[in-house]
């Protein structure tokens, strides 16, 4: 049999019980839509193509996934899973295997799917099953005395004995495409729902003298789909617990796994320590011996080894060097780069700022559109005035510059190596190397002055 693999993802349902205007498969789990989790897992199997069957709010789903390289096919009327798969037949290669997945079942692993694929050949289809504690609402696997699968029965069509079974059908199946094309037209809708069930294909395969093999999920959570927002919240907890466990087994110290969230692709080295309520979004890389304090949000950033991020700090689209100190209550906005041993203190905000090696911005400052050399000290309350209401301008500060507290640096501006800015100054002209610049108004003390009274 050809090694070609086609994947069909069913995503046409209305998701009525979600009680939301957002299509069910576009609801987010860990910062990514449910269907994107499924697509990512499918891609890991290196298929020749992926076809998404859409129906309810199809245009919205197609727009959301426009850059994913998918085939889209419309199921105008939702007549059941077999009918949905039938819509995808024009995109299937005759000599391929086809894997059926579901857009609202996001936790199935590559390993479980690969085991399933390995069972399929020209005369064999395979079904992914799961042993669950609570099978209510799910289709049951029926086996003969020898343990071979003989049918799948939906709960609404099951008798009382069958309802006691705990091995359930995940809905995930793999077929040889040639056989699938023969079996689908034979499925009828003689059931309580008047739908065309893909599960009926098991009986057709056996009647055709084809084998039906099964593989069981190692974790029942892999088979969990969802119908409402409560189930989505439960899936989020399961996902986050799995990610935290994965990191901790690889040497990451997480204080409380129930208060740790990954919403993207995080790479965390052994020896990292993470306190409570930390959120990692997008692509985050954290190298060894980094400490992350409580209540921090890190998004699309790199943090080099030995750095400490103090509590209540937000870092986005930034690059942090080795052995830096950041926070508490700091905000590093996009375009910030800290060189090794730099320090950003409490209530400091940066944006498009290069902070040189061993430079310090310790307190209550805003540094934007700026380049700072090595060994710079920025005093408390200093701001770079980079915006004139229309355009942005840059501030360039050389090495070993000292900026006194409560200074305003009006860009465009260059302050050369070794210069000093006196506290309380508003600097509008370039400062040469080793110069002292200050702009204080002469102090006046007025006797007998009275504060205004309230009118």
C-alpha positions, 0 to 999 in steps of 0.5 A: 500500500502507498505511504500516502496519508490524507487527513480529514478534520470534521469541523462543521457542527453548530456547537449550540451548547457553547452559547457563543457566537464564536464557532466551537472549533475557534474557541481557544485552548491555551491561546490557540483555537481548538482546531489549530491544536488538531491541525498541528498534531495532524501536521506532525504526521507529515500528511500529503494533504489536510481537508477541513469539512466546514459548515456552520459559519464556514466563512469565518473558519476559513478566514481564520485558517486561510494561511494553514494550507488546507483544503476546505469543503462545505457540508451544507446540511449536517446529516452525520459524520459519514455524510461529512466525510463523504464531502471530502472524497474529492480530495482523497488520493485513491492509493492513500490512507485517510485519517479522520479527526475532529476539530473539537478534540484537541488533546490527541497525541501524535504517538496515539495516532501513529500507532493507529496508522501503523495498523491500517493496510489495504484490507484493514481499517483501525479505530482509536478507542479509550477506556473512560470512567464516565462513558455517558453520551459516548458510543460504546465498543462492542466486542465478540467473545474473542475480544475482536471488535464487532460494532460501535453503538451510539448511546442513544441506540444502546441497550442497558447492558451496552451502556455499562461498557466503558470502552468508548469510540473516540471517533478517530479512525483510519481507512484505506481510501479505496475501501472507504469509497466503497463503504460510504454509499452503503451507510443508511440513516436508520437510527434514532437521530436519522443521521449517517453514522461513520461508526456503521462502517465497522459492520460494513468492513467486517462484512467485506472480510476486512479486518477492524483493528483497535488501538487504545489511548494511553490517557483518556483525556486524549479522547475528550471533546467538548460541547460547552464552555464548562468542558472547555475550562476543564480541558484547559486545566488538563492541558496546563497540568500536562504541560507543567508536568512535562516541564517539571519532569525535565528539571523545571521547578514550578511552585504550583502547577495549578497556577502556571499557564502556557499559551503557545510554544515555550522552551524552558531549560532545566534549573529554571524556577517559576513562581505562581501565576506566571503566563507564557504566551507565544514563543518563549525561550527561558534558559537555565538558572533563570528565576521568574517571580509571581504574577509575570506575563512573558510573551514572545521573548528570550531570557538568557541564563542567570537572569531574574524576573521579579514579580508583576513584570510584563515582557513582550517581544523582547530579548533579555541577556545573561544575569539581568535583573528586571522588575518588580512591576516593570513593563518591557514593550516590543523591541526592548533588548537588554545586554548582559548584566543590565538592570530594569527596576520597579515601575520602569517602562521600555519600548524599542530600547537597547539597554547596554551591558551593566546599564541600569534604569532603576526606578519610575522611568520611561525609556523609548526609541533609545540606545544606551551604551554600557555602564549607563545609569538612569536616575529615577523619574527620567523619561525620553520624550520620543514623540512630538504628537506626529513623529517618533525620534531617537535618543542615543546615549553613550557609555558611562553616562549618568542621567540625574533624577527627574530628567526629560531627554527630548529627542532627537538627542545624542549624549556622548560617552561620560556625560552627566545630566544634572537632576531635574533637567530638560535636555534638548541639545546634544551633550558632548563627551564628559560634559555636565548638562543641566537646565535648572531655573534659579530658586526663589523663596517667597515669604507670606505666600498663601495657598489658594483657597477652595471657592 
